[in-house]
Amino acid sequence: MVDRLRGVVCLTYSLQMQLGQRLSADPRGQQRRRQWTVTDRVSWFWCGQRLFNDPGYDWRAWLAAHWAALAIPYTPVVPPPAPIPLLGEAA
């Protein structure tokens, strides 16, 4: 029983994290994140939770559009870090 409960918790946590990550990459989701907090310091987990209980916006259409793609791992495009100048070039 405990193992099953632990499995359900892990599954829901992973789902909520994936939804929050996808919401954070979506332009509409970024707009809502700015409305949820002043500093935009909100975790992916928290964003995933807000999809289900956001009083200001109905996310059902967005969830339906992204639901089928949840089985595919999502990797956001992150720009490569800027090269660090060498000491000889800086002088």
PDB file of N, CA, C and O in Angstrom:
ATOM      1  N   MET A   1       0.822  -1.188   0.000  1.00  0.00           N
ATOM      2  CA  MET A   1       0.000   0.000   0.000  1.00  0.00           C
ATOM      3  C   MET A   1       0.874   1.263   0.000  1.00  0.00           C
ATOM      4  O   MET A   1       0.601   2.207  -0.741  1.00  0.00           O
ATOM      5  N   VAL A   2       1.896   1.277   0.810  1.00  0.00           N
ATOM      6  CA  VAL A   2       2.776   2.441   0.879  1.00  0.00           C
ATOM      7  C   VAL A   2       3.519   2.621  -0.441  1.00  0.00           C
ATOM      8  O   VAL A   2       3.692   3.747  -0.909  1.00  0.00           O
ATOM      9  N   ASP A   3       3.958   1.517  -1.040  1.00  0.00           N
ATOM     10  CA  ASP A   3       4.653   1.616  -2.322  1.00  0.00           C
ATOM     11  C   ASP A   3       3.745   2.178  -3.405  1.00  0.00           C
ATOM     12  O   ASP A   3       4.188   2.980  -4.226  1.00  0.00           O
ATOM     13  N   ARG A   4       2.503   1.773  -3.417  1.00  0.00           N
ATOM     14  CA  ARG A   4       1.557   2.311  -4.406  1.00  0.00           C
ATOM     15  C   ARG A   4       1.322   3.796  -4.191  1.00  0.00           C
ATOM     16  O   ARG A   4       1.288   4.570  -5.147  1.00  0.00           O
ATOM     17  N   LEU A   5       1.162   4.190  -2.942  1.00  0.00           N
ATOM     18  CA  LEU A   5       0.949   5.599  -2.636  1.00  0.00           C
ATOM     19  C   LEU A   5       2.171   6.422  -3.033  1.00  0.00           C
ATOM     20  O   LEU A   5       2.040   7.513  -3.589  1.00  0.00           O
ATOM     21  N   ARG A   6       3.340   5.900  -2.750  1.00  0.00           N
ATOM     22  CA  ARG A   6       4.575   6.585  -3.129  1.00  0.00           C
ATOM     23  C   ARG A   6       4.662   6.716  -4.651  1.00  0.00           C
ATOM     24  O   ARG A   6       5.094   7.751  -5.159  1.00  0.00           O
ATOM     25  N   GLY A   7       4.256   5.677  -5.377  1.00  0.00           N
ATOM     26  CA  GLY A   7       4.257   5.731  -6.838  1.00  0.00           C
ATOM     27  C   GLY A   7       3.299   6.778  -7.380  1.00  0.00           C
ATOM     28  O   GLY A   7       3.624   7.485  -8.335  1.00  0.00           O
ATOM     29  N   VAL A   8       2.121   6.883  -6.777  1.00  0.00           N
ATOM     30  CA  VAL A   8       1.150   7.887  -7.205  1.00  0.00           C
ATOM     31  C   VAL A   8       1.694   9.290  -6.943  1.00  0.00           C
ATOM     32  O   VAL A   8       1.552  10.178  -7.784  1.00  0.00           O
ATOM     33  N   VAL A   9       2.307   9.490  -5.795  1.00  0.00           N
ATOM     34  CA  VAL A   9       2.867  10.802  -5.461  1.00  0.00           C
ATOM     35  C   VAL A   9       3.979  11.166  -6.441  1.00  0.00           C
ATOM     36  O   VAL A   9       4.038  12.304  -6.907  1.00  0.00           O
ATOM     37  N   CYS A  10       4.851  10.229  -6.757  1.00  0.00           N
ATOM     38  CA  CYS A  10       5.940  10.499  -7.706  1.00  0.00           C
ATOM     39  C   CYS A  10       5.396  10.803  -9.099  1.00  0.00           C
ATOM     40  O   CYS A  10       5.908  11.682  -9.793  1.00  0.00           O
ATOM     41  N   LEU A  11       4.371  10.083  -9.497  1.00  0.00           N
ATOM     42  CA  LEU A  11       3.779  10.311 -10.813  1.00  0.00           C
ATOM     43  C   LEU A  11       3.128  11.688 -10.891  1.00  0.00           C
ATOM     44  O   LEU A  11       3.323  12.409 -11.870  1.00  0.00           O
ATOM     45  N   THR A  12       2.364  12.057  -9.880  1.00  0.00           N
ATOM     46  CA  THR A  12       1.708  13.362  -9.904  1.00  0.00           C
ATOM     47  C   THR A  12       2.719  14.498  -9.796  1.00  0.00           C
ATOM     48  O   THR A  12       2.538  15.552 -10.406  1.00  0.00           O
ATOM     49  N   TYR A  13       3.786  14.287  -9.020  1.00  0.00           N
ATOM     50  CA  TYR A  13       4.828  15.313  -8.915  1.00  0.00           C
ATOM     51  C   TYR A  13       5.493  15.524 -10.277  1.00  0.00           C
ATOM     52  O   TYR A  13       5.715  16.660 -10.694  1.00  0.00           O
ATOM     53  N   SER A  14       5.808  14.433 -10.961  1.00  0.00           N
ATOM     54  CA  SER A  14       6.439  14.545 -12.286  1.00  0.00           C
ATOM     55  C   SER A  14       5.515  15.230 -13.283  1.00  0.00           C
ATOM     56  O   SER A  14       5.957  16.063 -14.073  1.00  0.00           O
ATOM     57  N   LEU A  15       4.245  14.882 -13.247  1.00  0.00           N
ATOM     58  CA  LEU A  15       3.278  15.500 -14.145  1.00  0.00           C
ATOM     59  C   LEU A  15       3.162  16.995 -13.873  1.00  0.00           C
ATOM     60  O   LEU A  15       3.148  17.800 -14.805  1.00  0.00           O
ATOM     61  N   GLN A  16       3.081  17.362 -12.619  1.00  0.00           N
ATOM     62  CA  GLN A  16       2.947  18.768 -12.260  1.00  0.00           C
ATOM     63  C   GLN A  16       4.195  19.549 -12.658  1.00  0.00           C
ATOM     64  O   GLN A  16       4.088  20.694 -13.099  1.00  0.00           O
ATOM     65  N   MET A  17       5.374  18.952 -12.509  1.00  0.00           N
ATOM     66  CA  MET A  17       6.613  19.620 -12.909  1.00  0.00           C
ATOM     67  C   MET A  17       6.658  19.816 -14.425  1.00  0.00           C
ATOM     68  O   MET A  17       7.037  20.888 -14.895  1.00  0.00           O
ATOM     69  N   GLN A  18       6.276  18.798 -15.194  1.00  0.00           N
ATOM     70  CA  GLN A  18       6.282  18.925 -16.650  1.00  0.00           C
ATOM     71  C   GLN A  18       5.296  19.987 -17.115  1.00  0.00           C
ATOM     72  O   GLN A  18       5.617  20.789 -17.992  1.00  0.00           O
ATOM     73  N   LEU A  19       4.113  20.000 -16.541  1.00  0.00           N
ATOM     74  CA  LEU A  19       3.127  21.016 -16.919  1.00  0.00           C
ATOM     75  C   LEU A  19       3.627  22.421 -16.572  1.00  0.00           C
ATOM     76  O   LEU A  19       3.465  23.352 -17.361  1.00  0.00           O
ATOM     77  N   GLY A  20       4.223  22.571 -15.413  1.00  0.00           N
ATOM     78  CA  GLY A  20       4.761  23.875 -15.021  1.00  0.00           C
ATOM     79  C   GLY A  20       5.894  24.327 -15.914  1.00  0.00           C
ATOM     80  O   GLY A  20       6.009  25.515 -16.214  1.00  0.00           O
ATOM     81  N   GLN A  21       6.737  23.395 -16.347  1.00  0.00           N
ATOM     82  CA  GLN A  21       7.840  23.729 -17.243  1.00  0.00           C
ATOM     83  C   GLN A  21       7.305  24.174 -18.603  1.00  0.00           C
ATOM     84  O   GLN A  21       7.784  25.158 -19.167  1.00  0.00           O
ATOM     85  N   ARG A  22       6.323  23.459 -19.124  1.00  0.00           N
ATOM     86  CA  ARG A  22       5.737  23.830 -20.417  1.00  0.00           C
ATOM     87  C   ARG A  22       4.981  25.153 -20.320  1.00  0.00           C
ATOM     88  O   ARG A  22       5.021  25.959 -21.249  1.00  0.00           O
ATOM     89  N   LEU A  23       4.299  25.379 -19.215  1.00  0.00           N
ATOM     90  CA  LEU A  23       3.594  26.642 -19.027  1.00  0.00           C
ATOM     91  C   LEU A  23       4.580  27.800 -18.972  1.00  0.00           C
ATOM     92  O   LEU A  23       4.311  28.870 -19.519  1.00  0.00           O
ATOM     93  N   SER A  24       5.715  27.597 -18.319  1.00  0.00           N
ATOM     94  CA  SER A  24       6.708  28.660 -18.193  1.00  0.00           C
ATOM     95  C   SER A  24       7.344  29.021 -19.525  1.00  0.00           C
ATOM     96  O   SER A  24       7.832  30.139 -19.691  1.00  0.00           O
ATOM     97  N   ALA A  25       7.348  28.094 -20.480  1.00  0.00           N
ATOM     98  CA  ALA A  25       7.921  28.366 -21.800  1.00  0.00           C
ATOM     99  C   ALA A  25       6.909  28.977 -22.755  1.00  0.00           C
ATOM    100  O   ALA A  25       7.294  29.556 -23.771  1.00  0.00           O
ATOM    101  N   ASP A  26       5.620  28.858 -22.449  1.00  0.00           N
ATOM    102  CA  ASP A  26       4.562  29.363 -23.313  1.00  0.00           C
ATOM    103  C   ASP A  26       4.395  30.871 -23.094  1.00  0.00           C
ATOM    104  O   ASP A  26       4.421  31.317 -21.947  1.00  0.00           O
ATOM    105  N   PRO A  27       4.223  31.675 -24.162  1.00  0.00           N
ATOM    106  CA  PRO A  27       4.055  33.125 -23.981  1.00  0.00           C
ATOM    107  C   PRO A  27       2.856  33.494 -23.098  1.00  0.00           C
ATOM    108  O   PRO A  27       2.949  34.421 -22.293  1.00  0.00           O
ATOM    109  N   ARG A  28       1.740  32.783 -23.239  1.00  0.00           N
ATOM    110  CA  ARG A  28       0.575  33.069 -22.394  1.00  0.00           C
ATOM    111  C   ARG A  28       0.878  32.718 -20.940  1.00  0.00           C
ATOM    112  O   ARG A  28       0.449  33.415 -20.020  1.00  0.00           O
ATOM    113  N   GLY A  29       1.621  31.633 -20.745  1.00  0.00           N
ATOM    114  CA  GLY A  29       2.002  31.250 -19.391  1.00  0.00           C
ATOM    115  C   GLY A  29       2.961  32.235 -18.763  1.00  0.00           C
ATOM    116  O   GLY A  29       2.876  32.502 -17.565  1.00  0.00           O
ATOM    117  N   GLN A  30       3.871  32.779 -19.549  1.00  0.00           N
ATOM    118  CA  GLN A  30       4.797  33.786 -19.023  1.00  0.00           C
ATOM    119  C   GLN A  30       4.049  35.037 -18.593  1.00  0.00           C
ATOM    120  O   GLN A  30       4.401  35.672 -17.599  1.00  0.00           O
ATOM    121  N   GLN A  31       3.015  35.387 -19.349  1.00  0.00           N
ATOM    122  CA  GLN A  31       2.207  36.542 -18.984  1.00  0.00           C
ATOM    123  C   GLN A  31       1.489  36.307 -17.653  1.00  0.00           C
ATOM    124  O   GLN A  31       1.431  37.202 -16.810  1.00  0.00           O
ATOM    125  N   ARG A  32       0.943  35.103 -17.467  1.00  0.00           N
ATOM    126  CA  ARG A  32       0.267  34.799 -16.207  1.00  0.00           C
ATOM    127  C   ARG A  32       1.257  34.732 -15.047  1.00  0.00           C
ATOM    128  O   ARG A  32       0.934  35.141 -13.932  1.00  0.00           O
ATOM    129  N   ARG A  33       2.456  34.222 -15.304  1.00  0.00           N
ATOM    130  CA  ARG A  33       3.468  34.182 -14.241  1.00  0.00           C
ATOM    131  C   ARG A  33       3.782  35.583 -13.741  1.00  0.00           C
ATOM    132  O   ARG A  33       3.953  35.796 -12.541  1.00  0.00           O
ATOM    133  N   ARG A  34       3.857  36.537 -14.662  1.00  0.00           N
ATOM    134  CA  ARG A  34       4.120  37.925 -14.247  1.00  0.00           C
ATOM    135  C   ARG A  34       2.977  38.471 -13.409  1.00  0.00           C
ATOM    136  O   ARG A  34       3.202  39.341 -12.568  1.00  0.00           O
ATOM    137  N   GLN A  35       1.757  37.987 -13.613  1.00  0.00           N
ATOM    138  CA  GLN A  35       0.625  38.438 -12.813  1.00  0.00           C
ATOM    139  C   GLN A  35       0.572  37.738 -11.460  1.00  0.00           C
ATOM    140  O   GLN A  35       0.034  38.288 -10.499  1.00  0.00           O
ATOM    141  N   TRP A  36       1.129  36.526 -11.375  1.00  0.00           N
ATOM    142  CA  TRP A  36       1.089  35.778 -10.120  1.00  0.00           C
ATOM    143  C   TRP A  36       2.090  36.304  -9.106  1.00  0.00           C
ATOM    144  O   TRP A  36       1.853  36.210  -7.902  1.00  0.00           O
ATOM    145  N   THR A  37       3.204  36.857  -9.571  1.00  0.00           N
ATOM    146  CA  THR A  37       4.257  37.278  -8.643  1.00  0.00           C
ATOM    147  C   THR A  37       4.983  38.490  -9.199  1.00  0.00           C
ATOM    148  O   THR A  37       5.012  38.706 -10.410  1.00  0.00           O
ATOM    149  N   VAL A  38       5.556  39.262  -8.329  1.00  0.00           N
ATOM    150  CA  VAL A  38       6.271  40.465  -8.737  1.00  0.00           C
ATOM    151  C   VAL A  38       7.672  40.119  -9.238  1.00  0.00           C
ATOM    152  O   VAL A  38       8.151  40.721 -10.199  1.00  0.00           O
ATOM    153  N   THR A  39       8.322  39.172  -8.605  1.00  0.00           N
ATOM    154  CA  THR A  39       9.714  38.868  -8.924  1.00  0.00           C
ATOM    155  C   THR A  39       9.869  37.766  -9.963  1.00  0.00           C
ATOM    156  O   THR A  39      10.992  37.492 -10.388  1.00  0.00           O
ATOM    157  N   ASP A  40       8.791  37.130 -10.384  1.00  0.00           N
ATOM    158  CA  ASP A  40       8.802  36.006 -11.329  1.00  0.00           C
ATOM    159  C   ASP A  40       9.638  34.838 -10.795  1.00  0.00           C
ATOM    160  O   ASP A  40      10.214  34.074 -11.569  1.00  0.00           O
ATOM    161  N   ARG A  41       9.698  34.712  -9.484  1.00  0.00           N
ATOM    162  CA  ARG A  41      10.404  33.595  -8.856  1.00  0.00           C
ATOM    163  C   ARG A  41       9.381  32.572  -8.393  1.00  0.00           C
ATOM    164  O   ARG A  41       9.048  32.483  -7.211  1.00  0.00           O
ATOM    165  N   VAL A  42       8.895  31.809  -9.351  1.00  0.00           N
ATOM    166  CA  VAL A  42       7.890  30.797  -9.071  1.00  0.00           C
ATOM    167  C   VAL A  42       8.411  29.485  -9.625  1.00  0.00           C
ATOM    168  O   VAL A  42       8.909  29.440 -10.749  1.00  0.00           O
ATOM    169  N   SER A  43       8.302  28.427  -8.856  1.00  0.00           N
ATOM    170  CA  SER A  43       8.817  27.133  -9.302  1.00  0.00           C
ATOM    171  C   SER A  43       7.903  26.525 -10.355  1.00  0.00           C
ATOM    172  O   SER A  43       6.733  26.891 -10.465  1.00  0.00           O
ATOM    173  N   TRP A  44       8.449  25.598 -11.123  1.00  0.00           N
ATOM    174  CA  TRP A  44       7.659  24.875 -12.122  1.00  0.00           C
ATOM    175  C   TRP A  44       6.548  24.093 -11.436  1.00  0.00           C
ATOM    176  O   TRP A  44       5.444  23.986 -11.970  1.00  0.00           O
ATOM    177  N   PHE A  45       6.831  23.545 -10.258  1.00  0.00           N
ATOM    178  CA  PHE A  45       5.836  22.792  -9.516  1.00  0.00           C
ATOM    179  C   PHE A  45       4.645  23.684  -9.172  1.00  0.00           C
ATOM    180  O   PHE A  45       3.494  23.276  -9.330  1.00  0.00           O
ATOM    181  N   TRP A  46       4.920  24.889  -8.707  1.00  0.00           N
ATOM    182  CA  TRP A  46       3.865  25.814  -8.331  1.00  0.00           C
ATOM    183  C   TRP A  46       3.048  26.217  -9.553  1.00  0.00           C
ATOM    184  O   TRP A  46       1.824  26.320  -9.471  1.00  0.00           O
ATOM    185  N   CYS A  47       3.714  26.448 -10.686  1.00  0.00           N
ATOM    186  CA  CYS A  47       2.996  26.794 -11.928  1.00  0.00           C
ATOM    187  C   CYS A  47       2.089  25.649 -12.367  1.00  0.00           C
ATOM    188  O   CYS A  47       0.963  25.881 -12.806  1.00  0.00           O
ATOM    189  N   GLY A  48       2.573  24.419 -12.250  1.00  0.00           N
ATOM    190  CA  GLY A  48       1.748  23.275 -12.599  1.00  0.00           C
ATOM    191  C   GLY A  48       0.517  23.163 -11.721  1.00  0.00           C
ATOM    192  O   GLY A  48      -0.548  22.758 -12.186  1.00  0.00           O
ATOM    193  N   GLN A  49       0.659  23.517 -10.460  1.00  0.00           N
ATOM    194  CA  GLN A  49      -0.485  23.487  -9.549  1.00  0.00           C
ATOM    195  C   GLN A  49      -1.496  24.569  -9.915  1.00  0.00           C
ATOM    196  O   GLN A  49      -2.703  24.335  -9.867  1.00  0.00           O
ATOM    197  N   ARG A  50      -1.010  25.741 -10.278  1.00  0.00           N
ATOM    198  CA  ARG A  50      -1.907  26.849 -10.613  1.00  0.00           C
ATOM    199  C   ARG A  50      -2.726  26.570 -11.867  1.00  0.00           C
ATOM    200  O   ARG A  50      -3.773  27.187 -12.058  1.00  0.00           O
ATOM    201  N   LEU A  51      -2.276  25.651 -12.730  1.00  0.00           N
ATOM    202  CA  LEU A  51      -3.062  25.302 -13.910  1.00  0.00           C
ATOM    203  C   LEU A  51      -4.426  24.750 -13.525  1.00  0.00           C
ATOM    204  O   LEU A  51      -5.402  24.925 -14.255  1.00  0.00           O
ATOM    205  N   PHE A  52      -4.490  24.088 -12.387  1.00  0.00           N
ATOM    206  CA  PHE A  52      -5.724  23.437 -11.976  1.00  0.00           C
ATOM    207  C   PHE A  52      -6.589  24.292 -11.060  1.00  0.00           C
ATOM    208  O   PHE A  52      -7.774  24.006 -10.888  1.00  0.00           O
ATOM    209  N   ASN A  53      -6.014  25.341 -10.467  1.00  0.00           N
ATOM    210  CA  ASN A  53      -6.830  26.159  -9.559  1.00  0.00           C
ATOM    211  C   ASN A  53      -6.604  27.658  -9.741  1.00  0.00           C
ATOM    212  O   ASN A  53      -6.671  28.413  -8.771  1.00  0.00           O
ATOM    213  N   ASP A  54      -6.342  28.091 -10.952  1.00  0.00           N
ATOM    214  CA  ASP A  54      -6.142  29.507 -11.240  1.00  0.00           C
ATOM    215  C   ASP A  54      -7.503  30.190 -11.337  1.00  0.00           C
ATOM    216  O   ASP A  54      -8.281  29.870 -12.235  1.00  0.00           O
ATOM    217  N   PRO A  55      -7.811  31.124 -10.432  1.00  0.00           N
ATOM    218  CA  PRO A  55      -9.123  31.757 -10.482  1.00  0.00           C
ATOM    219  C   PRO A  55      -9.268  32.781 -11.609  1.00  0.00           C
ATOM    220  O   PRO A  55     -10.388  33.156 -11.957  1.00  0.00           O
ATOM    221  N   GLY A  56      -8.154  33.236 -12.181  1.00  0.00           N
ATOM    222  CA  GLY A  56      -8.230  34.293 -13.176  1.00  0.00           C
ATOM    223  C   GLY A  56      -8.220  33.830 -14.615  1.00  0.00           C
ATOM    224  O   GLY A  56      -8.400  34.647 -15.518  1.00  0.00           O
ATOM    225  N   TYR A  57      -8.014  32.544 -14.863  1.00  0.00           N
ATOM    226  CA  TYR A  57      -7.916  32.090 -16.246  1.00  0.00           C
ATOM    227  C   TYR A  57      -8.309  30.620 -16.320  1.00  0.00           C
ATOM    228  O   TYR A  57      -7.997  29.840 -15.421  1.00  0.00           O
ATOM    229  N   ASP A  58      -8.988  30.253 -17.384  1.00  0.00           N
ATOM    230  CA  ASP A  58      -9.397  28.866 -17.592  1.00  0.00           C
ATOM    231  C   ASP A  58      -8.364  28.194 -18.500  1.00  0.00           C
ATOM    232  O   ASP A  58      -8.268  28.531 -19.680  1.00  0.00           O
ATOM    233  N   TRP A  59      -7.601  27.258 -17.966  1.00  0.00           N
ATOM    234  CA  TRP A  59      -6.511  26.606 -18.681  1.00  0.00           C
ATOM    235  C   TRP A  59      -6.930  25.304 -19.362  1.00  0.00           C
ATOM    236  O   TRP A  59      -6.064  24.578 -19.851  1.00  0.00           O
ATOM    237  N   ARG A  60      -8.216  24.984 -19.411  1.00  0.00           N
ATOM    238  CA  ARG A  60      -8.640  23.693 -19.971  1.00  0.00           C
ATOM    239  C   ARG A  60      -8.256  23.526 -21.433  1.00  0.00           C
ATOM    240  O   ARG A  60      -7.815  22.445 -21.822  1.00  0.00           O
ATOM    241  N   ALA A  61      -8.407  24.545 -22.246  1.00  0.00           N
ATOM    242  CA  ALA A  61      -8.040  24.437 -23.667  1.00  0.00           C
ATOM    243  C   ALA A  61      -6.532  24.256 -23.816  1.00  0.00           C
ATOM    244  O   ALA A  61      -6.081  23.472 -24.651  1.00  0.00           O
ATOM    245  N   TRP A  62      -5.753  24.976 -23.011  1.00  0.00           N
ATOM    246  CA  TRP A  62      -4.293  24.846 -23.065  1.00  0.00           C
ATOM    247  C   TRP A  62      -3.871  23.442 -22.631  1.00  0.00           C
ATOM    248  O   TRP A  62      -3.003  22.830 -23.254  1.00  0.00           O
ATOM    249  N   LEU A  63      -4.480  22.942 -21.575  1.00  0.00           N
ATOM    250  CA  LEU A  63      -4.158  21.593 -21.109  1.00  0.00           C
ATOM    251  C   LEU A  63      -4.513  20.542 -22.155  1.00  0.00           C
ATOM    252  O   LEU A  63      -3.752  19.599 -22.371  1.00  0.00           O
ATOM    253  N   ALA A  64      -5.663  20.699 -22.803  1.00  0.00           N
ATOM    254  CA  ALA A  64      -6.073  19.737 -23.827  1.00  0.00           C
ATOM    255  C   ALA A  64      -5.102  19.741 -24.995  1.00  0.00           C
ATOM    256  O   ALA A  64      -4.824  18.688 -25.568  1.00  0.00           O
ATOM    257  N   ALA A  65      -4.583  20.905 -25.356  1.00  0.00           N
ATOM    258  CA  ALA A  65      -3.642  20.992 -26.469  1.00  0.00           C
ATOM    259  C   ALA A  65      -2.290  20.367 -26.126  1.00  0.00           C
ATOM    260  O   ALA A  65      -1.617  19.834 -27.008  1.00  0.00           O
ATOM    261  N   HIS A  66      -1.888  20.426 -24.862  1.00  0.00           N
ATOM    262  CA  HIS A  66      -0.569  19.919 -24.459  1.00  0.00           C
ATOM    263  C   HIS A  66      -0.608  18.519 -23.866  1.00  0.00           C
ATOM    264  O   HIS A  66       0.444  17.915 -23.658  1.00  0.00           O
ATOM    265  N   TRP A  67      -1.776  17.998 -23.594  1.00  0.00           N
ATOM    266  CA  TRP A  67      -1.888  16.715 -22.897  1.00  0.00           C
ATOM    267  C   TRP A  67      -1.259  15.577 -23.683  1.00  0.00           C
ATOM    268  O   TRP A  67      -0.555  14.749 -23.106  1.00  0.00           O
ATOM    269  N   ALA A  68      -1.497  15.518 -24.990  1.00  0.00           N
ATOM    270  CA  ALA A  68      -0.963  14.418 -25.803  1.00  0.00           C
ATOM    271  C   ALA A  68       0.553  14.456 -25.887  1.00  0.00           C
ATOM    272  O   ALA A  68       1.189  13.415 -26.047  1.00  0.00           O
ATOM    273  N   ALA A  69       1.134  15.631 -25.782  1.00  0.00           N
ATOM    274  CA  ALA A  69       2.579  15.765 -25.918  1.00  0.00           C
ATOM    275  C   ALA A  69       3.332  15.535 -24.607  1.00  0.00           C
ATOM    276  O   ALA A  69       4.559  15.634 -24.585  1.00  0.00           O
ATOM    277  N   LEU A  70       2.629  15.232 -23.519  1.00  0.00           N
ATOM    278  CA  LEU A  70       3.314  15.043 -22.238  1.00  0.00           C
ATOM    279  C   LEU A  70       4.163  13.780 -22.210  1.00  0.00           C
ATOM    280  O   LEU A  70       5.088  13.682 -21.404  1.00  0.00           O
ATOM    281  N   ALA A  71       3.871  12.820 -23.067  1.00  0.00           N
ATOM    282  CA  ALA A  71       4.670  11.598 -23.105  1.00  0.00           C
ATOM    283  C   ALA A  71       6.033  11.852 -23.741  1.00  0.00           C
ATOM    284  O   ALA A  71       6.968  11.080 -23.532  1.00  0.00           O
ATOM    285  N   ILE A  72       6.150  12.920 -24.509  1.00  0.00           N
ATOM    286  CA  ILE A  72       7.418  13.272 -25.151  1.00  0.00           C
ATOM    287  C   ILE A  72       8.201  14.163 -24.193  1.00  0.00           C
ATOM    288  O   ILE A  72       7.674  15.183 -23.750  1.00  0.00           O
ATOM    289  N   PRO A  73       9.434  13.813 -23.861  1.00  0.00           N
ATOM    290  CA  PRO A  73      10.218  14.660 -22.954  1.00  0.00           C
ATOM    291  C   PRO A  73      10.406  16.057 -23.543  1.00  0.00           C
ATOM    292  O   PRO A  73      10.695  16.207 -24.730  1.00  0.00           O
ATOM    293  N   TYR A  74      10.244  17.052 -22.719  1.00  0.00           N
ATOM    294  CA  TYR A  74      10.351  18.443 -23.147  1.00  0.00           C
ATOM    295  C   TYR A  74      11.719  18.978 -22.752  1.00  0.00           C
ATOM    296  O   TYR A  74      12.102  18.921 -21.584  1.00  0.00           O
ATOM    297  N   THR A  75      12.439  19.488 -23.712  1.00  0.00           N
ATOM    298  CA  THR A  75      13.729  20.113 -23.429  1.00  0.00           C
ATOM    299  C   THR A  75      13.686  21.532 -23.976  1.00  0.00           C
ATOM    300  O   THR A  75      13.701  21.725 -25.192  1.00  0.00           O
ATOM    301  N   PRO A  76      13.633  22.518 -23.105  1.00  0.00           N
ATOM    302  CA  PRO A  76      13.579  23.895 -23.571  1.00  0.00           C
ATOM    303  C   PRO A  76      14.900  24.297 -24.232  1.00  0.00           C
ATOM    304  O   PRO A  76      15.961  23.771 -23.899  1.00  0.00           O
ATOM    305  N   VAL A  77      14.815  25.214 -25.149  1.00  0.00           N
ATOM    306  CA  VAL A  77      16.013  25.698 -25.829  1.00  0.00           C
ATOM    307  C   VAL A  77      16.661  26.739 -24.935  1.00  0.00           C
ATOM    308  O   VAL A  77      16.082  27.789 -24.656  1.00  0.00           O
ATOM    309  N   VAL A  78      17.854  26.436 -24.496  1.00  0.00           N
ATOM    310  CA  VAL A  78      18.600  27.330 -23.623  1.00  0.00           C
ATOM    311  C   VAL A  78      19.820  27.816 -24.400  1.00  0.00           C
ATOM    312  O   VAL A  78      20.571  26.997 -24.930  1.00  0.00           O
ATOM    313  N   PRO A  79      20.034  29.120 -24.480  1.00  0.00           N
ATOM    314  CA  PRO A  79      21.201  29.590 -25.218  1.00  0.00           C
ATOM    315  C   PRO A  79      22.484  29.161 -24.514  1.00  0.00           C
ATOM    316  O   PRO A  79      22.520  29.072 -23.287  1.00  0.00           O
ATOM    317  N   PRO A  80      23.538  28.894 -25.288  1.00  0.00           N
ATOM    318  CA  PRO A  80      24.796  28.492 -24.660  1.00  0.00           C
ATOM    319  C   PRO A  80      25.368  29.644 -23.841  1.00  0.00           C
ATOM    320  O   PRO A  80      25.143  30.809 -24.172  1.00  0.00           O
ATOM    321  N   PRO A  81      26.098  29.333 -22.784  1.00  0.00           N
ATOM    322  CA  PRO A  81      26.667  30.402 -21.953  1.00  0.00           C
ATOM    323  C   PRO A  81      27.698  31.200 -22.739  1.00  0.00           C
ATOM    324  O   PRO A  81      28.363  30.679 -23.635  1.00  0.00           O
ATOM    325  N   ALA A  82      27.813  32.462 -22.388  1.00  0.00           N
ATOM    326  CA  ALA A  82      28.789  33.323 -23.048  1.00  0.00           C
ATOM    327  C   ALA A  82      30.197  32.872 -22.670  1.00  0.00           C
ATOM    328  O   ALA A  82      30.432  32.483 -21.525  1.00  0.00           O
ATOM    329  N   PRO A  83      31.126  32.917 -23.603  1.00  0.00           N
ATOM    330  CA  PRO A  83      32.488  32.500 -23.281  1.00  0.00           C
ATOM    331  C   PRO A  83      33.126  33.442 -22.280  1.00  0.00           C
ATOM    332  O   PRO A  83      32.902  34.652 -22.306  1.00  0.00           O
ATOM    333  N   ILE A  84      33.915  32.871 -21.408  1.00  0.00           N
ATOM    334  CA  ILE A  84      34.613  33.659 -20.379  1.00  0.00           C
ATOM    335  C   ILE A  84      35.919  34.149 -21.004  1.00  0.00           C
ATOM    336  O   ILE A  84      36.696  33.347 -21.522  1.00  0.00           O
ATOM    337  N   PRO A  85      36.167  35.470 -20.959  1.00  0.00           N
ATOM    338  CA  PRO A  85      37.398  35.981 -21.563  1.00  0.00           C
ATOM    339  C   PRO A  85      38.619  35.509 -20.785  1.00  0.00           C
ATOM    340  O   PRO A  85      38.597  35.433 -19.557  1.00  0.00           O
ATOM    341  N   LEU A  86      39.644  35.205 -21.489  1.00  0.00           N
ATOM    342  CA  LEU A  86      40.889  34.787 -20.858  1.00  0.00           C
ATOM    343  C   LEU A  86      41.600  36.011 -20.274  1.00  0.00           C
ATOM    344  O   LEU A  86      41.337  37.145 -20.674  1.00  0.00           O
ATOM    345  N   LEU A  87      42.487  35.767 -19.340  1.00  0.00           N
ATOM    346  CA  LEU A  87      43.189  36.871 -18.672  1.00  0.00           C
ATOM    347  C   LEU A  87      44.048  37.653 -19.668  1.00  0.00           C
ATOM    348  O   LEU A  87      44.142  38.875 -19.556  1.00  0.00           O
ATOM    349  N   GLY A  88      44.666  36.995 -20.621  1.00  0.00           N
ATOM    350  CA  GLY A  88      45.501  37.680 -21.598  1.00  0.00           C
ATOM    351  C   GLY A  88      44.699  38.593 -22.491  1.00  0.00           C
ATOM    352  O   GLY A  88      45.174  39.665 -22.866  1.00  0.00           O
ATOM    353  N   GLU A  89      43.500  38.193 -22.837  1.00  0.00           N
ATOM    354  CA  GLU A  89      42.643  39.031 -23.698  1.00  0.00           C
ATOM    355  C   GLU A  89      42.074  40.207 -22.923  1.00  0.00           C
ATOM    356  O   GLU A  89      41.829  41.266 -23.501  1.00  0.00           O
ATOM    357  N   ALA A  90      41.860  40.039 -21.633  1.00  0.00           N
ATOM    358  CA  ALA A  90      41.280  41.107 -20.824  1.00  0.00           C
ATOM    359  C   ALA A  90      42.282  42.225 -20.572  1.00  0.00           C
ATOM    360  O   ALA A  90      41.883  43.371 -20.366  1.00  0.00           O
ATOM    361  N   ALA A  91      43.554  41.920 -20.584  1.00  0.00           N
ATOM    362  CA  ALA A  91      44.579  42.935 -20.279  1.00  0.00           C
ATOM    363  C   ALA A  91      44.927  43.721 -21.468  1.00  0.00           C
ATOM    364  O   ALA A  91      45.770  44.615 -21.392  1.00  0.00           O
TER     365      ALA A  91
END
